[in-house]
Amino acid sequence: MDSFDPNAVAIRGGHFIGGEYVDRGAERVDVNRPSDGAAYASLPMADADLVDRAVVNAWQAFRTGGWAALPPRERARVLRRFADLVEADAATLAPLEAIGSTRPVRDVAAWDIPYTAEGIRFYAEYADKIGGDVAATDPSHLGMTIAEPIGVVAAIAPWNFPLVMASWKIAPALAAGNAVVLKPSEMTPFSALRLAELAVKAGIPPGIFNVIQGDGRIAGDALVRHPRIGKVTFTGSTRTGAAIMAACAETGTKPVTLELGGKSPQVVFADVPDLDVMARRIAMGITGNAGQVCNAGSRLLVERTVADALLERLTPIFGALRAGPTWASATTLSPIISEPQAARIDTIVGRATANGAALRCGGARADAPTAGAFYQPTILAGVPADAEIVREEVFGPVLTLQTFDDEDEALVLAQHEQYGLAAGVHTANLGRAMRMVRGIEAGSVWVNRYGRTSDFVIPTGGYKRSGIGKDLGRQAYEANLRFKSVLIDLNG
């Protein structure tokens, strides 16, 4: 998609409850564009009363709106219409998504919107595929499990991929027959509202997909604690995920799906066939969306004999990325979401170099044609395993480089005390690849690639403090169902 004028984008704000916009809140806050720091809209923030209104509306729609009772194939047809409308709405959705997020408009149009639509289609096909099982019981009994929707699902989506992450939450929940109350990040609130509009236009009953705006401290907390919420799904920080688990336990227990932080390794052995290809793969794994990705490959572990050669190929790729506003089609390096986050990145890099890390490239704010918060893609070498920058999630385009001499050492370095979201293993030796796959504690391990494909069948989710449960795949659909056991005595 071509560049656009950010000041010409029409913004419709507020909450979306019962199929209508609601412009009400305890307070209003400015929403800023990461690309230049300008306030481009204001947002009403939901209080606990408004959250209650949204959840109760969703519950009533679930009980009386007919969505769960709709024949599964018809529910699937409605969801496919929803997906078609999302895809056809690119001219509206792409600028709306790009203007207030870190996603360049070219990437939104080429990937985010088609991916969002296809994800909805994928889960639509589950609607009539999973309904329960008949158990192998004594012939005088009939035993079965019946799959039922949970009720109202609370979905909390992050700011780094607003549309895509929202679709991960809402698509399986809606396909399973649930109602959803979505809280997008208060930093990227508007594309979710457009999604909700399109859902109603597609034929999803009003109230089945509601959107509330607000921060985690008030709106998010009230949402996950609400007694009518049957399940919570969240993507974000490990600290917030732990707080959500505690809140759910305190208010009667409910299932949660949490995709949380990561500090993922990319392990490169000397037998990789092409270091140029390898360098491009590594760069994309840490500079995409300016490193603001939960599963960013932020720890590069390289066999010592090829480390210098690989580094020689990496640094010019990092240096060639062009910082610019998300509304410019030529931008190849996204802005950092906010000035405080950019300052945090700079502080962590500064502490690393002060403690002896060797700066191979970057390490400072990036020049850009707008006044946003941009950071140079950065490589730090010579960092020990216990360094802060190796242990802590930076959430920016910062790569640490460590070397190893053999497979055992590589496996030790690849493990992380806290995180286990993802890992990449690059080698021509299949046996070595499988030993690393089995040895690395991570929810996703990619071999000779870094990152998932544009399909949805393979689940994603972390080990340890990187989360619990799975997004994507059949597992995400089944997590939005509850299973009732039935036993009938045929001689009764």
Phi, psi and omega in degrees: 000144181288166175299158180219164178273115183296335181281352180262001183278125178282129182248124174250116186253188178102196177254167178230106186228128179063029179083009182225151173286139178233113182259076184216144178186158180293331177207166176242144178232151175285145174249124187256149175276123178300331185291332179219001177079000184284141172284121185245355178195168172238158189227128173284132183263128181289140169259182184298326180295318180289323175301316178300318179299317181294317182291316179297320177299316179296320180296317179295320177295322178296318184284328188237350187278350175085000183294312180293329181276353180297139175308134188307321180294327178290320175300320177296320179296319178298317180295324176294323174297319177303312179299318179297320179293320177300312182296321181286346185265018186302324182297332176268314185293319186297308176298322180297320178288317187288321191301321186251007183240189176263010185265114177300143187300326178298318180289322179299313183291321185278331186233306189300312184290310176301322180294318178300313181297316182292327176297320177296318178297319181302312183284335174303325182286348175278345190303325180245022182255337183234114181227356182128188183216153170264130184272153175278098183242176171306142182302341179274002179232155170239115180247140181206161168243139181244126178276129180228149174295154183286321183135257179247124180256129173269124181241125180240115187253150182273178184269347191282328173223076191303310181292311185298312182293326175297319182293325176301327183275311190281326188297307179293327180294315180291320180298327179281356176098008181276166162265157184227137165245114183259130169247105174285169174298142177293346177275339181223069194267347200267329180293331178297324178295320178295321175302314181296320175303312183294327178298315178295319178299327180285342180116005173288127187301143175306138180095341179287331178230099178253153179232128173242148180250148177155178180266173181289328186298321183250297185293314181297317181295317179296325181294309185288338179273349187297134184294340179273355176280125183264340180202151177236135172233131189217140168236128181168210187283156178298320181298314180293321177301318178295320178295323178294316178302317180296317180296320179294320179293322182291338186249029171112002182067134175203151182293149178227146168242123186231118168253116192242206189289169179207161174215070198275138180270150166243114187258120185243119176265159187292345183272007177300138190285336187214107182290333177295313176299318181299316181297318179295321180295315180296316181299316179296327182290344181239338182261344176302132185054033181054037178073007182270065184220134183302319183261025178306138179278079192270351179242109179266119179245117189234137173300133193306323187293340180244005186298313182295318180296321179292318180299322178299328180275332182286315189300319178292331177294315178300316184291338184276348182292139188252112177287139179185173182291153182292343179271003177257126185292342181275353182294131176238355174233115183291158170286159168284147190300328183204162177297317177300322179291320177298319178295323178297314179302312182298322180294316180295318178296318179298319177294324180295315180292325177295333180265011172109357178294142181268121181277113182268331172194160178074218178090016181204172175298146180266141174288139180210159180286351177238169189268025180284183181266100180244148180226137181294138170303130194232139174236128178240123180251167177068034181260131178286160183298334182265010180291147179306318186288344173271326184277323189260143176289123182271323182059055178197179185279060186238122183244130173260144182243123174232152182243158178218165182249339180208175185297319181298318179293322178300319181293320178297315181293327184291332181289152178228138185300320186256315193259154175201057183275308184207168176201155174238138178234127185236111182196154175270357184261110184296319179299316178297318180302314182289327175295320178292319178303315182287332184273331183283130178273091179205149181288334177227132174232122180256135181248125180056034170196169171221114181114157181283163175274182181271028171252183190230001190282335181266123183289161177226143180168164192251167169261166175053227184278009176273001172137183181213138182082181186229140162264159180066169180069179177299327183301323180293323178294312182295334178291348178258015176238158167239149189245123182260129178271134181231132176229121183246128175274112185284348178260008185280000000 
